[in-house]
Amino acid sequence: MKIVKNFRDINTLIPGWGDKMSEVSIFDIWKGTKFGESVLMEFDSLSFSPLGVYSLAYWARMKGFKVSVVDVLDTLKIYLSYAKMIGLGTSIANDIEVIKLGGRIDSGNVSTRIPITEEKVMEKELMKLYPHEDNEKTIVIVLGIEKFLALWCKLLPDILSFLNFMLSFVGEEWMKSFYFINVDLMKDFSFPALSMLEELSTTVVEISKRGPVLHYIVRKALNPEIDSLEGEIHIKELISEIENPIES
């Protein structure tokens, strides 16, 4: 029996199938998810997640959508610094609404600051920012939520309540939420918070880095057309796509 070790090997069993997979773009995931979804973007500590965030933000602005970033504990500052050092412009941050949850450093167009206090207080403040009707189409990017869970949610009821709140916007057709989660930071949690996030999210995408290549696979999807999609892209190629986006 032929053992398939990676998606290119599948082409030896099903001619042309591997070629089709290699043509999958990360942009297919952005456009293949639906408004109303909560999308979990999983990466490890060695993956270059800022490029994924930049790719999503540029695609959203190109499509004319509003972009709102929930920046937990100054995560956006780190992402913008990485982007600047590899030669990407940071002017897009001026076109993005930033809601800061904790942290001290203003990055981008900060519209609201919410101190990290008692969990119910934060929920009330966040609810004020997101009315449930008459909103323009918005891409919401949540960065660093795993840091909040690791540092502040010590009790199981707090974790359950906050995760349920963050995913309570599923079905709101004016918004599409993407949660970029460093899964390495969640490995030692006493409670399986990641498994709960995966269960409640409508789409789950796993990103890993192999040398200079980013590999991504859709582990779960509400849209069957992107379910199990798999592809990879060289970091240099992704940077080029971000700098020279093609209408998609």
Residue pairs with C-beta under 8 A, 6 or more apart in sequence:
2 9
2 12
2 13
3 9
4 10
4 13
7 18
7 21
7 22
7 230
8 18
8 22
9 18
10 17
10 18
10 21
11 17
11 18
11 19
21 229
21 230
21 231
22 231
22 232
23 231
24 229
24 230
24 231
25 231
25 233
25 241
25 248
26 52
26 55
26 216
26 231
26 233
26 238
27 55
27 59
27 241
27 248
28 226
28 229
28 231
28 248
29 205
29 216
29 218
29 226
29 229
30 55
30 56
30 59
30 60
31 59
31 63
31 248
32 221
32 223
32 225
32 226
32 229
33 39
33 176
33 202
33 203
33 221
33 222
33 223
33 226
34 176
34 222
34 223
35 137
35 173
35 174
35 175
35 176
36 170
36 171
36 172
36 173
36 175
36 176
36 202
37 170
37 176
37 177
37 202
37 203
37 222
38 166
38 167
38 169
38 170
38 177
38 179
38 200
38 201
38 202
38 203
39 176
39 177
39 178
39 179
39 201
39 202
39 203
39 204
39 205
40 179
40 181
40 197
40 198
40 201
40 203
40 204
40 205
41 49
41 52
41 178
41 179
41 180
41 181
41 205
41 207
42 181
42 183
42 194
42 204
42 205
42 206
42 207
43 49
43 52
43 180
43 181
43 182
43 183
43 206
43 207
43 208
44 182
44 183
44 184
44 208
44 209
45 182
45 184
45 185
46 209
47 207
47 208
47 209
47 214
48 82
48 209
48 214
48 235
49 79
49 180
49 182
49 207
50 78
50 79
50 82
50 83
51 83
51 214
51 235
51 238
51 239
51 242
52 180
52 207
52 214
53 79
53 141
53 143
53 180
54 79
54 83
54 88
54 92
54 242
55 238
55 241
55 242
56 139
56 141
56 178
57 67
57 69
57 92
57 96
57 139
57 141
58 92
58 242
58 245
59 245
59 248
60 66
60 67
60 139
61 67
61 92
61 95
62 245
62 247
64 137
65 136
65 137
65 138
65 139
66 97
66 136
66 137
66 138
66 139
67 95
67 96
67 97
67 138
67 139
67 141
68 96
68 97
68 98
68 99
68 138
68 139
68 140
68 141
69 76
69 96
69 97
69 98
69 99
69 108
69 140
69 141
69 142
69 143
70 99
70 101
70 140
70 141
70 142
70 143
70 145
71 77
71 98
71 99
71 100
71 101
71 103
71 107
71 108
71 143
71 144
72 101
72 102
72 103
72 142
72 143
72 144
72 145
72 147
72 148
73 101
73 102
73 103
73 116
73 144
73 147
73 148
73 151
74 102
74 103
74 104
74 105
74 107
74 144
75 103
75 143
75 144
75 147
76 93
76 98
76 107
76 108
76 143
77 103
77 105
77 107
79 143
80 90
80 93
80 107
80 108
83 89
83 90
84 90
86 239
87 239
88 239
88 242
88 243
93 107
93 108
93 109
94 108
94 109
95 109
96 108
96 109
97 109
97 111
98 106
98 107
98 108
98 109
98 110
98 111
99 110
99 111
99 112
99 114
99 126
99 129
100 106
100 110
100 112
100 113
100 114
101 114
101 116
101 122
101 148
102 114
102 115
102 116
102 148
112 125
112 129
114 122
114 125
114 126
116 122
116 148
116 152
119 152
119 153
119 158
119 161
119 162
120 161
123 161
123 162
123 165
126 165
130 169
130 172
130 175
132 172
133 174
135 174
135 175
136 174
137 174
137 175
137 176
138 174
138 175
138 176
139 175
139 176
139 178
140 169
140 175
140 176
140 177
140 178
141 177
141 178
141 180
142 166
142 177
142 178
142 179
142 180
143 180
145 166
145 179
145 181
146 181
146 182
146 183
146 185
146 186
147 185
148 162
149 159
149 162
149 186
149 189
149 193
150 185
150 186
150 189
152 158
153 159
153 162
156 191
159 191
159 193
160 196
163 193
163 196
163 197
163 200
164 200
166 179
167 197
167 200
167 201
169 175
169 177
170 200
170 202
179 197
179 201
181 194
181 197
183 194
186 193
186 194
198 204
198 219
198 220
201 220
202 221
202 222
203 218
203 220
203 221
203 222
203 223
203 226
204 218
204 219
204 220
204 221
205 216
205 217
205 218
205 219
206 216
206 217
206 219
207 214
207 215
207 216
208 214
208 215
208 216
209 215
210 232
212 234
212 235
212 236
213 232
213 233
213 234
213 235
214 232
214 233
214 234
214 235
214 238
215 230
215 231
215 232
216 230
216 231
216 232
217 228
217 229
217 230
217 231
218 226
218 227
218 228
218 229
218 230
219 228
220 227
221 227
221 228
221 229
233 241
